[in-house]
Amino acid sequence: MEDKRLVLKYPIVVEGKYDKIKLSSIISSPIITTDGFTIFNNAEKLALLKRLSAEGGIIILTDSDKAGFFIRSELKGLIGPQVKLINLYIPQIKGKEKRKSIPGKDGLIGVEGMPVNSLKRLLEDFASNSNAQSSGKQVTKQDFYGDGLSGGENSSEIRDKLAKKLDLPSGMSSNSLLEAINLISDYENYKKALDESDE
């Protein structure tokens, strides 16, 4: 029987074993778990991530809650600024995973609770048999500034509205949001989403 799972161009990093189980039904590529915060004390696993990211790059897909953002930030600092880290984000959806009796601390569904189709859409552009990302014009820091997404009194509010329109988490910095938009979109779609988020 043919394996129809995606083969990603890069290994992917998730938080826990249930995230890994969920993704294993969608992709056949290497999946590395941080095991929550324990990765920060695991020198061997950190060394592996440094090597993988230096050799080609890694995808980071943590939950879109405070813990997930903390893990992303710490990994970026520990692995180093000169390597290729591809940050992908799931939308912030209120709820809990089926296996849990109560919601998590932030009351949001994590990677393991996301619908398979949503995760597949998020990852398919990074499959080895997919075309490169959109060849359209990229969004720049100057675009963000000109559109009020950075440098203004209401910039964080505007960013949150745009993030919601694009199924990205709220509370992202301008640099993080810019990186995410250029991974999943192009300039034309960015402008369209920006206009619609202001309605």
N, C-alpha and C positions, 0 to 999 in steps of 0.2 A: 504493500500500500504506500502510495506516494506521501511523503512528509510535506505538507503545505505550510509549515511554519516559516516565518521570516528568518532569513539569515542576515544579521546585522553586520555592518562594516566595522563596528566597534564593540568591545565588551560593554556590558551595562552594569551599573552599580545600583542596588536597591537596599532598603533598610533591613528587612527580615526575611525569614524562611517562607512565610506565607505570600509575600510579594514575589519571591522567586518561584514558588509553585504556580502562581497565577501567570507570570510571564512565560514560564516553561511551556504553557499550552499555546503560546502565540509565537515564540521565537525559539530557535535551536542554537542560539549563540551563547557564549559564556556569560553567566550571571553571577555577580559577586555581591555578597551581602555585607553590610556594615555591622550587622548584629547590634543595631542601636548605636549607642555611644562607645561600645567596647572596642570598636576598630581603632580608636585613638590610643589604645594601649597595646595594640597588636602590630608590632614592628614588621613582622613578616608580611602581613596583608597590606600594610601601607607601602612597603617596598615593592610588592607586586603591582599595586595601583600606579606607583611612580613609573615603573618600567613600562607598563601597558600604555599609559598616557604619553610617555616620551616616544614610544615606538610608533604610535599611530593616533591614539586618542581614546577616550572613554566617554560613555554617556552616563550622566548622573540623573536618576529618576527617583527622588525621595518623595515622601508625602508632602503636601502643601500646607503643613502646619508649622508651628514654631520649632518643633524638634527637627523636622525635615529641613527647614531653612538653616538651622544651626549646623546640622551635619554637612550640608553643602558648603557653607562658609568655612568651616574648619578644614574640610578636605581640600578645598582650594588653597588654603594657607599651608597645609602640610605637604601637599603634592608639589606645589610651586607654581609661579605665575607663567612660566615659559612653556607649559605643556598644554595639550589640547583637551579641554574639558567641555563637553557638550551638555548644557543644562536643559533638560526637558521638564515640563511641569504639567501636572494634572490640575483640572479645575478644583476650586474649593466647593465641595458639595457637603451640605449638612447630612449627618446620619452616622451609622455604625456598620461594621462588618457583621455578617451573619453569625460568625463563630463567637462574637463578643456579646456579653450580656448587657453592657452599658457602652455608650460612646467613649471615644478617646478624650483626652484632656481638652482639646480644642473643638470637639464635637464634629469633626470632619471625617469623611470617608478617605481612606488611604489608597495606595496603589492596589492592594489586594481586593478592595471593594469596588474598583472601577469596572464598568462594563468592558467586556473583551473587545468589542468593536471600537470603543473609544481609545483603548490602548493601542490597538492595531493601527488606527489612523494616525496616532501620534508617532508611531515607530516606523511606519512603512517607507517614509522618505529616506530612512537610514539603512534600508535593506540593500544588500550587495547587488541585487538585480534591478534596483531602481535607478532612475536618472538622477543626476545631480540636482541639488536644490535649485529653486527658481532662478533663472538667469536674469530676471528683471532687476530693476534698480533697487539697491539696498537702502534701508532707512539709516540716516546718520544722526549723530549727536546734534548737528545743526538743525536738522528737521525737528528733533524733539524740542529743542529750545524755541524754535520759531512757532511750533504748535502749542507751546505752553506746557509741555510735559516735563520740563526741567527749568529751574531758575526762577520760578514764579511762586507767588503766595499759595495758589491753588493747584500747583503742579501735581502733588500727590493725589489729590482728588480726581484730577483729569486722568492720571495714570491708572487709578483704580477703575474708573469707568471704562477705559479702553481695555484693561486687562479682563474685566468681566465680559466684555463683548467678544474677546478672543479666547474665552475659556481658560484664562491664566489666573493665577492667584492674585489677590489684592496685597497691598503692602510691599510691592517690589520696588527696589531702587530704580532710578532711571537707567543705569547701566545694565542691570539684570533684565529689565523689561525690553530694552533695546536689543540685547543679545537674543532673547527669546523670540521676539518678533522677526528678526532676521533669519532665525532657524525655521520658523513655521510659515512665513509669509513673505511678501515683497512690498515695495513702496505703494503700488496701486491698491492692494488689499488693505494695507495699513491706513491709507487715507480714507478709504471707504468705511472701514471699521471706526475710525476716529469721528467721521461725520455722523455715523449712525449712533455712536455712543453719546453724542451731544444732543440727541433728539429728546 
